[in-house]
Amino acid sequence: MNPITGLLLAAGSSRRFGSDKRWHRFADGTPMALQAARRLLAACPRSVAVVRANDVELAGLLTAAGLRCVVAEHADNGMGHSLARGVAATAAASGWLVALADMPFIAPASYAAVLGALADGARIARPVFDGRSGHPVGFAAAFRDDLLALAGDQGGKVIIDRDPAALCRCPVDDPGVLHDIDRLDPARPVSGGD
């Protein structure tokens, strides 16, 4: 069985953002999806990005950064489909660290905390900051079939809700685990970059 694999879900359509947020550039010119990828790779070098079929340029950028890209042919069906596609492409992994391309501020240490919990035997792990659960979420191989069965907009949360006793909460000092970027708010510009 292979090591835990990172999955960067980068096949979303950015409906609420108003443009393709994966390409939203920070002050240093780094696209949002690339910054999220770099943060994931810093903690989990064995990582895969799930992209849409027409994402040739994005796939090239993420591949150059060190991720293998897989295509979610029906990405418009929702996050569940993209997650299942990533798991299917890495089915021999001993677990998955699921990251989102619109969460570019997660510290590598937070990724490492979730990876560490999985390595120590947790079946599901996720970071907690200020009492709130965040991302990334880690799943052990025991949940392979459940992940492969995901479809539509149902992501890993449905698995956590079905088996809450399997969840290991990892306290972190990182507000980035809660900071997803769904809308571009001119009053609160998105800043950052590596």
Buried (B, 14 or more C-beta within 10 A) or exposed (E): EEEBBBBBBBBBEBEEBEEBBBBBEBEEEBBBBBBBBBBBBBBBEBBBBBBBEEBEEBBEBBEEBBBBBBBBEBBEBBBBBBBBBBBEBBEEBBBBBBBBBBBBBBBBBBBBBBBBBBBEEBBBBBBBBEEEBBBBBBBBBEBBEBBBBBBEEBBBEEBBEEEEEBBBBBEBEBBBBBBBBEEBEEEEEBEBBE
